[in-house]
Structure formats: structure tokens, C-alpha cells
Amino acid sequence: MRDLHNNVQVKRAISPVNAGSGDTPIVSQIIDRLGYDTLEFVIATGSLADANATFTALVEESDDSALSGGTAVADADLLGTEVTASFAFGDDDEVRKIGYVGNKRYVRLTITPAGNTGDVYVAALALLGNPDMAPVTQAAS
């Protein structure tokens, strides 16, 4: 099975949302990597109404299911960088990605706005790959 369809599990990280104005962080679901070696976050922006806002991506990891004691992921455990996964006010309707290849079981993505005074539309998916057992049956998430 060399196809992607039977070798990837898709999880909801950030539901499509208008996060509104302000600088409140947009925090993903905690993704459980049990049974998978790799994780890729795919971030999709919609309309970003502010004229000077920035949105910084941060990936955190932990072995605790509540991410208690979670820490920022070391650059060596990321595919791509948090800088290239981040975006700004002019990046309407674009897609970013960042991968995780560390050894912690639980991972979370946070997008933190700065200088935001307009509506922000964003969503993110978590793609789990390299399963211990394939084919993968898509689980509801």
C-alpha cells in the first residue's frame, strides 16, 4: 500500500473559526500520535481583515495527555519552521504547513495574533502518517 489514503489519519486541530479581533491565541486540539510516527499540521487562512496583524505559529509537545508540562518543540524535531508556518495580514486564503518528527506522544499547535483589530478566519488539520498498522480507517474526530 503505497498510497496516501490508506496511510494517513486526519484529525481536526482547529475547527474553521472566526477568531474575531484581538490577540487571543487560537489553540488546537491536543493531537495523540499513538500508532503514528509522523504528524503534519496544515493551516488554512481565510479572510484576515486587519491591515497590520501578524500570526505566530508555535508547536508544543508532551507525554501528558493534557499537555501538562508541555514545552516548545526543538527546531530539530520540526519539518519546516514555525516562522514559515506563521502568517500576516496580507496572507488571505493561503495554506501553511509544519511537520513534527519528535518522540513525544501529544502535540498541539497554537497560533498567536499580534496587533489584530479585525476578523480572523483560520482552520487547521493534523495529518498523522507512517502508521504502525495499515490500512488506516478514518476515525471521527
C-alpha positions in Angstrom: 0.0 0.0 0.0 2.0 2.9 -1.3 -1.0 5.3 -1.4 -1.6 8.2 0.9 -5.3 7.5 1.5 -4.7 4.2 3.4 -1.6 5.5 5.3 -2.8 8.8 6.8 -5.2 9.6 9.6 -6.8 13.1 9.5 -7.7 14.9 12.8 -9.3 18.2 13.5 -6.8 20.6 15.0 -8.6 24.0 14.8 -12.2 24.0 13.5 -12.9 26.6 10.9 -13.5 29.7 13.1 -13.8 33.5 13.0 -11.4 34.1 15.9 -12.5 37.7 15.9 -10.4 40.7 16.7 -7.8 40.9 19.5 -4.7 38.9 20.3 -6.2 35.9 22.0 -4.2 32.7 21.0 -6.0 30.2 18.8 -5.2 26.8 20.4 -5.6 23.5 18.6 -6.9 20.2 20.0 -4.2 18.1 21.6 -3.2 15.5 19.0 -2.5 12.0 20.2 0.2 10.4 18.0 -0.2 6.8 19.4 0.3 4.4 16.5 1.8 7.0 14.1 5.4 8.2 13.6 4.8 11.5 11.9 2.5 14.5 12.2 1.9 17.4 9.8 -0.2 20.4 10.7 -1.9 22.1 7.7 -3.1 25.6 8.4 -5.6 27.4 6.2 -6.3 31.1 6.4 -9.4 32.8 5.2 -10.0 36.5 5.3 -7.6 38.4 7.6 -9.2 41.8 7.9 -6.6 43.7 9.9 -4.1 45.8 7.9 -1.0 45.1 10.1 -1.5 42.0 12.2 0.8 39.0 12.4 0.1 35.4 13.4 2.8 33.3 15.0 2.7 29.5 15.0 4.0 27.5 18.0 4.2 23.7 18.2 4.3 22.2 21.7 4.9 18.6 22.9 4.4 16.5 26.0 4.0 12.9 27.2 1.0 14.1 29.3 -2.5 13.8 27.6 -3.4 17.3 29.0 -0.1 18.7 27.7 0.8 19.5 31.3 4.5 20.5 31.4 4.4 20.9 27.6 7.3 22.5 26.0 8.1 24.2 22.7 9.3 21.7 20.1 13.0 21.9 19.3 13.8 23.0 15.8 15.5 19.6 15.1 12.1 17.9 15.7 10.2 20.1 13.2 9.9 19.8 9.4 9.8 23.3 8.2 9.9 26.1 10.7 7.4 27.9 12.9 8.4 31.1 11.0 7.3 29.7 7.7 4.1 28.3 9.3 3.3 31.8 10.6 1.4 34.4 8.5 0.5 38.1 8.3 -2.5 40.3 7.4 -1.8 40.0 3.7 -1.9 36.2 3.6 -5.6 35.8 3.0 -6.8 32.4 1.6 -3.3 30.7 1.9 -2.1 27.4 3.3 0.9 26.8 5.6 2.3 23.5 7.0 4.7 22.4 9.7 5.7 18.8 10.5 6.6 17.1 13.7 9.1 14.2 13.9 9.9 14.2 17.7 9.2 11.4 20.1 6.5 12.9 22.4 3.1 11.3 22.2 1.0 14.5 22.5 1.4 17.6 20.3 -0.5 20.9 20.0 -0.4 23.9 17.6 -1.1 27.5 18.8 -1.5 30.5 16.6 -1.0 33.8 18.4 -2.1 37.0 16.8 -0.4 40.3 17.5 -1.8 43.8 16.6 -5.0 42.2 15.4 -8.1 44.5 15.3 -10.1 42.8 12.5 -11.8 39.4 12.0 -9.5 36.4 11.5 -10.7 33.2 9.8 -8.4 30.2 10.2 -8.6 26.4 10.4 -6.0 23.6 10.8 -5.9 19.9 10.3 -3.5 17.3 11.8 -2.3 14.6 9.4 -0.9 11.6 11.1 1.4 9.4 9.0 3.6 6.4 9.0 1.1 4.2 10.9 2.1 1.1 12.9 -0.7 -0.7 11.1 -2.2 0.0 7.7 -4.6 0.4 6.0 -5.8 3.2 8.3 -9.5 3.5 8.9 -10.6 7.1 9.2 -11.7 7.8 12.8 -14.3 10.5 13.6 -12.6 13.5 15.2 
